[in-house]
Amino acid sequence: MVDKRLNGIWLYIPVLSAISAASIVEGPADTLGIVGYNAQLNCTVGDTTGDPVMWDCLECTTPLTVGEASIYPDKYDVIFVDGPLKSYHLRVFNTTTDEEDTYHCTIAMSNKASANLTILTSGPSCVVTPSMFVIEDNEATLTCAVEKGVPPGELVWYREGLAVSKEDTSTRHELKLVFTREDNGTSFTCTLEDETLPPQTEDLMTCADDVVIIVQYKCAVAMTLEPVNSIVEGDDVTIHCLSHDGYPDPYTMGLTFNNETIIEVNDTEINYTIENISLNQSGTYECFAVTRFYDDSEQHSTAQHDIIVNLYADVPVNLGLILGVVAAVISVTLVSLLIVYLVLMKKKHGSKVKDSPKEIPQGITDELHHDDATENAQNETQVTSKESDAAEVEWNGGQGLTKLDGDTAEPEAARQQRPKRRKKRKRGGSNRAYDSAKTIPVPLDGSIPHAEDDGSEHAQDVSFTIRPFKENSLFAVL
């Protein structure tokens, strides 16, 4: 090797062989540097066979390093790593913009790999257009940019700490979004990221100030009335207007009646009372609020209510009371129908009993008949139970009964010649009352029959019970 000193610096110029076996396995990559920080460009080679590895730059007139030796040790040095593959990494101390250049890793002057070193004075800048204030449902553009060159790495947008968009190898990255009220106060930031950056410089490559989006949106308006029920002429009516859920607060609020403004205030609520309201004040009342945005544009919010003034108070409808009355009417109707049904059934049953033939109890020995004239007389005469209880009858030698007034009843012989009636029994057994008694006709003229004392052993005092028999006649049951 031949060495020369140029401007006080020894240069080592190798004598090149005709054929060099040295090769660059991994050359340097484009690298980012930051003013005031160290920068590093890497170069890995195979067998050099005695040929030195040199670093130089496009703007340099002399090599910067030869092998492991640095020509400018205050500014450059070599980080050497020995092994099957040998590394000769160039380190640049305390970089400035003067060190921005294209650097070459060279073996034997002909085997060369190059890379750019870009020195940044600051991190990226973040801006939003047209403004950080955004009206709801409008679009805004967030822009992240670095100062110069086309550096390696990525510009990445983060929203509340989460990556949402990235752009490779660019000096500018735009993010367009449509914002809603839910985005109000959302923070965005952008970072320049690359593995060649000096360690622990991530904060330097992030936008100095986060972008905070302020979303503006119109408010809502609520409107209430007092009293809440029907309004009667002469009442005092209070209208309450309230704005809410808007940003910023409304610029102005007002109240209109049939589209004519009756009050307007620079406030967020209105309480307006109509005293002694009259019929001609019926109509549409509307609360309105005006929201003014950062660009002096405005949006209106409204709420309205129709007020109807009544001459008389409405009678409130009580649904429960109505249902109760209906249930009571239905219940009374059903009970009435049941009573009518029972009365009709009773009458029908009584008619059947009256029309059916009467049974003649077993044991009756005599039955007297009266002619039509006697029956007519009986219809005109009433016999009380007291008189019947005191009645007495007399047996006439077994031939019949003799009444006290001298009238003679139908003799036994005549009775036996009469056609016999079919005897009926009531279901369920014999009638003991009839089986143990005798029944005779009783005059209805008020006289009481009794048995005539003929000295017969049959003559005896008897008592009897009066029972109804047929129509217009009575039977005395002995």
Secondary structure, DSSP 8 states (H G I E B T S, - for coil): -EEEEETTEEEEE----SS----EEE----EEEETTS-EEE--EES--TT--EEEEETT-SS-SEETTEESSTTTEEEEEE-SSSEEEEEEE-S--GGG-EEEEEEETTTEEEEEEEEEESS--EEEEES-SEEETT-EEEEEEE-SSS--SSEEEEEETTEEEEEEES-SEEEEEEE--GGGTT-EEEEEEE-TTS-TT-TGGGB-SS-EE-EEEB--EEEEEEES-S-EETT--EEEEEEEES-BS--SEEEEEETTEEEEEESSSEEEEEE-S--GGG-EEEEEEEEEE-TTS-EEEEEEEEEE-EESS------HHHHHHHHHHHHHHHHHHHHHHHHHHHHHHHHHHHHHS-----TT--------HHHHHHHHT----HHHHHT---EE-TTS-EE-TTS-B---HHHHHHS--------TTS--HHHHT--EEE--SSS--------S-TT------EEEE-SSS-EEEE-
